[in-house]
């Protein structure tokens, strides 16, 4: 599967799945997507998935990386910035 397909699958799980074991599979897909082609979209997916499975430390790390990539490529990172802010408050 391509980086984009893996990211799409992982994001679909983020939006629709609550089972932690299934979400951890989605984390692995997002990690693979990032390995193949690191970009704003898949690092944002990874940050959100880490947050959803309760791994706040990795969620924060990947949210920061995602925002930096968005700034480099001129993409809007408002949603990721909201995630980061929510992680910093806790």
PyMOL commands that place a pseudoatom at each C-alpha (Angstrom):
pseudoatom trace, name=CA, resn=UNK, resi=1, chain=A, elem=C, hetatm=0, pos=[0.000, 0.000, 0.000]
pseudoatom trace, name=CA, resn=UNK, resi=2, chain=A, elem=C, hetatm=0, pos=[1.124, 3.542, -0.676]
pseudoatom trace, name=CA, resn=UNK, resi=3, chain=A, elem=C, hetatm=0, pos=[1.790, 6.100, 2.037]
pseudoatom trace, name=CA, resn=UNK, resi=4, chain=A, elem=C, hetatm=0, pos=[-1.467, 7.877, 1.123]
pseudoatom trace, name=CA, resn=UNK, resi=5, chain=A, elem=C, hetatm=0, pos=[-3.542, 4.668, 1.262]
pseudoatom trace, name=CA, resn=UNK, resi=6, chain=A, elem=C, hetatm=0, pos=[-2.096, 3.720, 4.644]
pseudoatom trace, name=CA, resn=UNK, resi=7, chain=A, elem=C, hetatm=0, pos=[-2.797, 7.205, 5.980]
pseudoatom trace, name=CA, resn=UNK, resi=8, chain=A, elem=C, hetatm=0, pos=[-6.355, 7.151, 4.647]
pseudoatom trace, name=CA, resn=UNK, resi=9, chain=A, elem=C, hetatm=0, pos=[-7.023, 3.785, 6.284]
pseudoatom trace, name=CA, resn=UNK, resi=10, chain=A, elem=C, hetatm=0, pos=[-5.495, 4.927, 9.588]
pseudoatom trace, name=CA, resn=UNK, resi=11, chain=A, elem=C, hetatm=0, pos=[-7.539, 8.176, 9.559]
pseudoatom trace, name=CA, resn=UNK, resi=12, chain=A, elem=C, hetatm=0, pos=[-10.724, 6.220, 8.843]
pseudoatom trace, name=CA, resn=UNK, resi=13, chain=A, elem=C, hetatm=0, pos=[-10.039, 4.134, 11.960]
pseudoatom trace, name=CA, resn=UNK, resi=14, chain=A, elem=C, hetatm=0, pos=[-9.320, 7.299, 13.973]
pseudoatom trace, name=CA, resn=UNK, resi=15, chain=A, elem=C, hetatm=0, pos=[-12.707, 8.714, 12.991]
pseudoatom trace, name=CA, resn=UNK, resi=16, chain=A, elem=C, hetatm=0, pos=[-14.806, 5.550, 13.334]
pseudoatom trace, name=CA, resn=UNK, resi=17, chain=A, elem=C, hetatm=0, pos=[-13.211, 3.023, 15.710]
pseudoatom trace, name=CA, resn=UNK, resi=18, chain=A, elem=C, hetatm=0, pos=[-13.143, 2.985, 19.512]
pseudoatom trace, name=CA, resn=UNK, resi=19, chain=A, elem=C, hetatm=0, pos=[-11.593, -0.451, 20.152]
pseudoatom trace, name=CA, resn=UNK, resi=20, chain=A, elem=C, hetatm=0, pos=[-8.058, 0.123, 21.461]
pseudoatom trace, name=CA, resn=UNK, resi=21, chain=A, elem=C, hetatm=0, pos=[-6.536, -2.987, 19.832]
pseudoatom trace, name=CA, resn=UNK, resi=22, chain=A, elem=C, hetatm=0, pos=[-7.896, -1.906, 16.446]
pseudoatom trace, name=CA, resn=UNK, resi=23, chain=A, elem=C, hetatm=0, pos=[-6.688, 1.649, 17.009]
pseudoatom trace, name=CA, resn=UNK, resi=24, chain=A, elem=C, hetatm=0, pos=[-3.208, 0.321, 17.777]
pseudoatom trace, name=CA, resn=UNK, resi=25, chain=A, elem=C, hetatm=0, pos=[-3.237, -1.390, 14.358]
pseudoatom trace, name=CA, resn=UNK, resi=26, chain=A, elem=C, hetatm=0, pos=[-4.109, 1.997, 12.876]
pseudoatom trace, name=CA, resn=UNK, resi=27, chain=A, elem=C, hetatm=0, pos=[-1.123, 3.518, 14.714]
pseudoatom trace, name=CA, resn=UNK, resi=28, chain=A, elem=C, hetatm=0, pos=[1.101, 0.932, 12.991]
pseudoatom trace, name=CA, resn=UNK, resi=29, chain=A, elem=C, hetatm=0, pos=[-0.400, 1.841, 9.588]
pseudoatom trace, name=CA, resn=UNK, resi=30, chain=A, elem=C, hetatm=0, pos=[0.173, 5.538, 10.246]
pseudoatom trace, name=CA, resn=UNK, resi=31, chain=A, elem=C, hetatm=0, pos=[3.774, 4.820, 11.309]
pseudoatom trace, name=CA, resn=UNK, resi=32, chain=A, elem=C, hetatm=0, pos=[4.322, 2.894, 8.073]
pseudoatom trace, name=CA, resn=UNK, resi=33, chain=A, elem=C, hetatm=0, pos=[2.809, 5.771, 6.084]
pseudoatom trace, name=CA, resn=UNK, resi=34, chain=A, elem=C, hetatm=0, pos=[5.214, 8.207, 7.768]
pseudoatom trace, name=CA, resn=UNK, resi=35, chain=A, elem=C, hetatm=0, pos=[8.184, 5.897, 7.048]
pseudoatom trace, name=CA, resn=UNK, resi=36, chain=A, elem=C, hetatm=0, pos=[7.265, 5.796, 3.360]
pseudoatom trace, name=CA, resn=UNK, resi=37, chain=A, elem=C, hetatm=0, pos=[6.670, 9.543, 2.927]
pseudoatom trace, name=CA, resn=UNK, resi=38, chain=A, elem=C, hetatm=0, pos=[6.616, 11.819, 5.977]
pseudoatom trace, name=CA, resn=UNK, resi=39, chain=A, elem=C, hetatm=0, pos=[4.239, 14.759, 5.479]
pseudoatom trace, name=CA, resn=UNK, resi=40, chain=A, elem=C, hetatm=0, pos=[1.759, 16.960, 7.321]
pseudoatom trace, name=CA, resn=UNK, resi=41, chain=A, elem=C, hetatm=0, pos=[-1.255, 14.702, 6.723]
pseudoatom trace, name=CA, resn=UNK, resi=42, chain=A, elem=C, hetatm=0, pos=[0.210, 11.463, 8.028]
pseudoatom trace, name=CA, resn=UNK, resi=43, chain=A, elem=C, hetatm=0, pos=[2.062, 13.000, 10.976]
pseudoatom trace, name=CA, resn=UNK, resi=44, chain=A, elem=C, hetatm=0, pos=[-1.230, 14.677, 11.973]
pseudoatom trace, name=CA, resn=UNK, resi=45, chain=A, elem=C, hetatm=0, pos=[-2.992, 11.299, 11.731]
pseudoatom trace, name=CA, resn=UNK, resi=46, chain=A, elem=C, hetatm=0, pos=[-0.302, 9.702, 13.885]
pseudoatom trace, name=CA, resn=UNK, resi=47, chain=A, elem=C, hetatm=0, pos=[-0.572, 12.461, 16.521]
pseudoatom trace, name=CA, resn=UNK, resi=48, chain=A, elem=C, hetatm=0, pos=[-4.353, 12.098, 16.678]
pseudoatom trace, name=CA, resn=UNK, resi=49, chain=A, elem=C, hetatm=0, pos=[-4.180, 8.306, 16.922]
pseudoatom trace, name=CA, resn=UNK, resi=50, chain=A, elem=C, hetatm=0, pos=[-1.589, 8.430, 19.711]
pseudoatom trace, name=CA, resn=UNK, resi=51, chain=A, elem=C, hetatm=0, pos=[-3.890, 10.805, 21.580]
pseudoatom trace, name=CA, resn=UNK, resi=52, chain=A, elem=C, hetatm=0, pos=[-6.887, 8.507, 21.079]
pseudoatom trace, name=CA, resn=UNK, resi=53, chain=A, elem=C, hetatm=0, pos=[-5.026, 5.459, 22.468]
pseudoatom trace, name=CA, resn=UNK, resi=54, chain=A, elem=C, hetatm=0, pos=[-3.856, 7.508, 25.467]
pseudoatom trace, name=CA, resn=UNK, resi=55, chain=A, elem=C, hetatm=0, pos=[-0.188, 8.017, 24.525]
pseudoatom trace, name=CA, resn=UNK, resi=56, chain=A, elem=C, hetatm=0, pos=[-0.066, 11.768, 25.206]
pseudoatom trace, name=CA, resn=UNK, resi=57, chain=A, elem=C, hetatm=0, pos=[3.747, 11.980, 25.044]
pseudoatom trace, name=CA, resn=UNK, resi=58, chain=A, elem=C, hetatm=0, pos=[3.930, 10.651, 21.481]
pseudoatom trace, name=CA, resn=UNK, resi=59, chain=A, elem=C, hetatm=0, pos=[0.804, 12.601, 20.516]
pseudoatom trace, name=CA, resn=UNK, resi=60, chain=A, elem=C, hetatm=0, pos=[2.528, 15.833, 21.549]
pseudoatom trace, name=CA, resn=UNK, resi=61, chain=A, elem=C, hetatm=0, pos=[5.787, 14.927, 19.804]
pseudoatom trace, name=CA, resn=UNK, resi=62, chain=A, elem=C, hetatm=0, pos=[4.048, 14.114, 16.509]
pseudoatom trace, name=CA, resn=UNK, resi=63, chain=A, elem=C, hetatm=0, pos=[1.714, 17.126, 16.720]
pseudoatom trace, name=CA, resn=UNK, resi=64, chain=A, elem=C, hetatm=0, pos=[4.768, 19.395, 17.020]
pseudoatom trace, name=CA, resn=UNK, resi=65, chain=A, elem=C, hetatm=0, pos=[6.453, 17.657, 14.079]
pseudoatom trace, name=CA, resn=UNK, resi=66, chain=A, elem=C, hetatm=0, pos=[3.243, 17.865, 12.033]
pseudoatom trace, name=CA, resn=UNK, resi=67, chain=A, elem=C, hetatm=0, pos=[2.872, 21.615, 12.649]
pseudoatom trace, name=CA, resn=UNK, resi=68, chain=A, elem=C, hetatm=0, pos=[6.498, 22.191, 11.598]
pseudoatom trace, name=CA, resn=UNK, resi=69, chain=A, elem=C, hetatm=0, pos=[5.919, 20.230, 8.365]
pseudoatom trace, name=CA, resn=UNK, resi=70, chain=A, elem=C, hetatm=0, pos=[2.717, 22.198, 7.669]
pseudoatom trace, name=CA, resn=UNK, resi=71, chain=A, elem=C, hetatm=0, pos=[4.569, 25.486, 8.074]
pseudoatom trace, name=CA, resn=UNK, resi=72, chain=A, elem=C, hetatm=0, pos=[7.278, 24.314, 5.655]
pseudoatom trace, name=CA, resn=UNK, resi=73, chain=A, elem=C, hetatm=0, pos=[4.748, 23.291, 3.014]
pseudoatom trace, name=CA, resn=UNK, resi=74, chain=A, elem=C, hetatm=0, pos=[2.321, 26.172, 3.563]
pseudoatom trace, name=CA, resn=UNK, resi=75, chain=A, elem=C, hetatm=0, pos=[-0.534, 23.959, 4.798]
pseudoatom trace, name=CA, resn=UNK, resi=76, chain=A, elem=C, hetatm=0, pos=[-3.119, 24.951, 7.411]
pseudoatom trace, name=CA, resn=UNK, resi=77, chain=A, elem=C, hetatm=0, pos=[-2.280, 23.297, 10.727]
pseudoatom trace, name=CA, resn=UNK, resi=78, chain=A, elem=C, hetatm=0, pos=[-5.082, 24.837, 12.839]
pseudoatom trace, name=CA, resn=UNK, resi=79, chain=A, elem=C, hetatm=0, pos=[-6.593, 21.461, 13.784]
pseudoatom trace, name=CA, resn=UNK, resi=80, chain=A, elem=C, hetatm=0, pos=[-3.211, 20.082, 14.838]
pseudoatom trace, name=CA, resn=UNK, resi=81, chain=A, elem=C, hetatm=0, pos=[-2.508, 23.253, 16.837]
pseudoatom trace, name=CA, resn=UNK, resi=82, chain=A, elem=C, hetatm=0, pos=[-5.817, 22.711, 18.699]
pseudoatom trace, name=CA, resn=UNK, resi=83, chain=A, elem=C, hetatm=0, pos=[-4.744, 19.140, 19.459]
pseudoatom trace, name=CA, resn=UNK, resi=84, chain=A, elem=C, hetatm=0, pos=[-1.347, 20.322, 20.728]
pseudoatom trace, name=CA, resn=UNK, resi=85, chain=A, elem=C, hetatm=0, pos=[-2.975, 22.983, 22.915]
pseudoatom trace, name=CA, resn=UNK, resi=86, chain=A, elem=C, hetatm=0, pos=[-5.308, 20.375, 24.444]
pseudoatom trace, name=CA, resn=UNK, resi=87, chain=A, elem=C, hetatm=0, pos=[-2.323, 18.117, 25.172]
pseudoatom trace, name=CA, resn=UNK, resi=88, chain=A, elem=C, hetatm=0, pos=[-0.350, 20.946, 26.787]
pseudoatom trace, name=CA, resn=UNK, resi=89, chain=A, elem=C, hetatm=0, pos=[-3.245, 21.891, 29.091]
pseudoatom trace, name=CA, resn=UNK, resi=90, chain=A, elem=C, hetatm=0, pos=[-3.580, 18.383, 30.559]
for i in range(1, 90): cmd.bond("trace and resi %d" % i, "trace and resi %d" % (i + 1))
show_as sticks, trace
zoom trace
